Amino acid sequence: MELRGLAASALAPSRKAALVIGGAGVALLGLGLGLKYLRRPAKASRVGVVSQLLVHPLKSGKALSVALAHLEPTSVTYGHLKDRNWLVITEDGHMVTGRQQPRLVLVSLTCAGDQLCLNGPDMEELRFPLHQPDNAVIDCRVFSADIQGRDCGDDASRWLTRYLGAEKTFRLVHFEPQMKPRRATEIEPRFPQYEKVAYHDVGPVMLLSEASVGHLGGKLGKDLTVERFRPNIVVSDCEAFAEDSWEEIQIGDVCMQRVMSCGRCIFTTVDPETGIIDRKEPLETLKSYRLCDPSEKHIYKSAPLFGQMYTVKKTGALRVGDVVYKISR
C-alpha cells in the first residue's frame, strides 16, 4: 500500500503537467484556427467592366469622358482637372448648380497646358490661366457649409454672366489643395470622419451601371444617357442594380468601400444634351420603384436610389476596360 501511494504521488505531477500541456495545445490549436480564419484571404469575384470614366471639373458642368483617370482620396482626377473642384457662385458666394441654372450642364471646362478653357453653345471659347495666385480667395457656401475658392478672374465672370443670361453677376472659383475642405460626415454621417471633399454634393466618387440606366429607360420608353446621372465610374457587363450589393470593390490597384446609395433629386430631370429641365421625369418613375427600405427612410427620406457612393480605400489609376471585382471576406 505504501509503495502504491508513493508511486501515485510520483506520477501526480506528471499527470498535471500532461493536462497543462494538453490544455495549452488545445488553446494553441484554437488560436491557430482563429488566426487562420481572421487571415482568410479575400475572395475577388468578377462583376463587370469599366465602360466609361467621367470627370466633372466644373460642378454641374459637362462631363469629360476620359480613358484614364486617377482616383485620389478626395476626387477623381484627370491631369490638372479634379472632379468638382470648380464652382459657379453668385456675388455673395452662394453656389450655383444645374438645379437653378440648367444650361450649366452644357458648359465644358477643359485644360490645355497651363490654360483653362470654357466652352458653351453660341459662345466663343474663353482661355484663362490655370493658376492665378494673386486673385482673391472668396468665402463660399455649398449646401449651407462654408468653404473657400480662388476667384478665376473677371473674364470668366463676364463669360458666365453673358452665357447664363440672368440679371445677376456670376463668378467662377477654384478649390486649391491648401484650402480647408468640407467634411463628408457633416453632410452625411454615414461617411467616415476622415473623408473630405471640395464642391461635391456628398462623397468623392459615384458608380453606376449601364444596365441600371437601361432598365430605367425601358420603363420610360426612351433612351437615357449615363451623363444625366453624373457618375464617375460607369460599369457594363452586369445586371441592372447589381451595384447595390457591391460593398467593397477593386478596379486595378484601386480599392473602394461602399458607403451608401445615391439619393436622387430634381437635377436628374435636366437633359444633359439640351440643358432643358423637365422637373418631372425620370425622377417620378424612379420614385415608383427605387425608394429605400422603410428602415432607411431617416437617411434617404423620399429620394429614389440610383447609383452607389464610395469612399477610397486605396488610390491608383482607373482605365476604361478594367475589370471590376467584388471583394468578399
FENDAKA-V620509 format. One record per run of one state. SS is the DSSP state (2 for helix, 1 for strand, 0 for the rest). FROM is the first residue (numbers start at 1). TO is the last residue. Records with the same first field share a line. If there is no record, write none. Layout:
SS=FROM-TO  FROM-TO
This chain:
0=1-1  39-42  56-57  59-63  67-67  72-75  79-80  83-85  91-93  97-101  107-107  113-114  120-125  130-136  143-144  152-153  165-169  175-181  188-195  198-204  221-225  230-232  237-241  246-247  252-253  264-265  271-276  278-282  290-293  301-304  315-315  320-322  329-329
2=2-38  102-106  154-164  184-187  210-220  226-229  242-245  266-269  283-289  294-300
1=43-55  58-58  64-66  68-71  76-78  81-82  86-90  94-96  108-112  115-119  126-129  137-142  145-151  170-174  182-183  196-197  205-209  233-236  248-251  254-263  270-270  277-277  305-314  316-319  323-328
